[in-house]
Amino acid sequence: MTRIDRYIARLMATPLASTLILAAMLLLLDKMRRLFDFVIREGGPVGVVWRMLANTIPEYMSLGVPIGLMLGTLFAFRRLALSSELDVLRALGWSYGRLLRVPYMYAVGLALVNLLIVGFVQPYSHYAYEGLRYELRSGALGASIKVGEFTKLGKKDTLRIERSANGGRDLSGVFVHAEGSDGKTYAVTAESGSFFATDDPDTIIFRLHNGVLVNNAPSFKTPRVLSFTSHDLPIALPKVEDFRRRGGTANEELTVPELVRVGHSANTPLKERLQSRAEFHFRLVEVAIMFLMPLLSVALAVPPKRSSSALGVFLSIVMIVTYHKINEYASAVAALGKINPIIALWVPFLFFSALIWWMYHTLAHKPGGQPIGALERGFEKLAANIGRWFRPARRQGARA
């Protein structure tokens, strides 16, 4: 690796890493808000939000890695172009193909990382995320008791708390109603109470202070009333069914080898085979696009002479996100069996590849070639027209 290669590698490293981190943070912030709403609505512990966010990182990284590679290469070559260093390198005999050696080193390494993420890490993180959602909905994580509301503990136990203090450890204004399997019922009111764990993980003790217990049964002529200063009330926790096996209903939870096995298994229903094949080709296309990012970045990084327009930066993000959405739609259609997944996913890839190659060829092999020159000129005219619209208003304001 020459000194110029190392220079290009340093130029790419900072924007690549910063873009990757920034994209992941922005996506996680939006997801965090929705997760907080979901956890609070389900009455679960707030700490589970961080566990759920950690399991969404691989999903966002699978899109953030190609965006980071694209913008890292784009900003590096844009800096070379604006500082005229690119013209000097070209004059010294460095072709665009030679200058792309370092970006393709990054592309190969990041493509392997992305394959590891989408092929093996993301399926397990998606399964863990869905498992946490199930535990929140079922109460296995310990749903919180909302003050002033009736809370169901199991199918036959109801609890209401007037006030809570000391982080929920001290409860006051307690009401408990429960039904036994033999028809017995009891209702308890108490001034205060606290929960205590027992050796049995399916049972907790609710220690009540200064209250009244009303016990009734079909064999009792009248309900029995008991006043107490301290009473331990055992409460059976609801039994939670085990979460489904990984990949039971979602092909996103299967690794690449498992997708291949399910997609070609004669014992698998046709619907599952179609979904597995669509998911397999979707992941391969998402990895294959990594090798086109350096060509696209260079084609959009070099602005026209005497121009510092950042249109290429905007256009690059629009193109990669649009292509990702097209892949998602094509995968969904292929999973329904309406079209072969090879045609649905690889034909758009070929069209996108042809477009990128044309843009790169125009820049690299045609004298004065500028693949987005027409768009640059159009935006310049639009900006000039907008400036003329506002210029008279500024002049009138100055005269006044």
Buried (B, 14 or more C-beta within 10 A) or exposed (E): EEEBBEBBBEBBEEBBEBBBEBBBEEBBEEBBEEBEEBBEEBBBEEEBBEBBBEBBBBBBBBBBBBBBBBBBBBBBBBBBBBEEBBEEBBEEEBEBEEBBBBBBBBBEEBBEBBBEBBBBBBBBBBBBBBBBBBBBBBBBBEBBBEBEEEBEBBEBBBBBBEEBEEEEEEBBBBBBBBBEEEEBBBBBBBBBBBEEEEEEEEEBBBBBBBBBBBBBEEEEEEEEEEEBEEBEBEBBBBEBEEBBEBBEEBBBBBBBEBBBEBBEEEEBEEEBBBBBBBBBBBBBBBBBBBBBBBBBBBBBBBBBEEBEBEBBBEBBBEBBEEBBEBBEEBBBBBBEBEBBBEEBBBEBBEEBBEBBBEBBBBBBEEEEBBBBBEBBBEBBEEEEEEEEEEEEEEEEEEEE
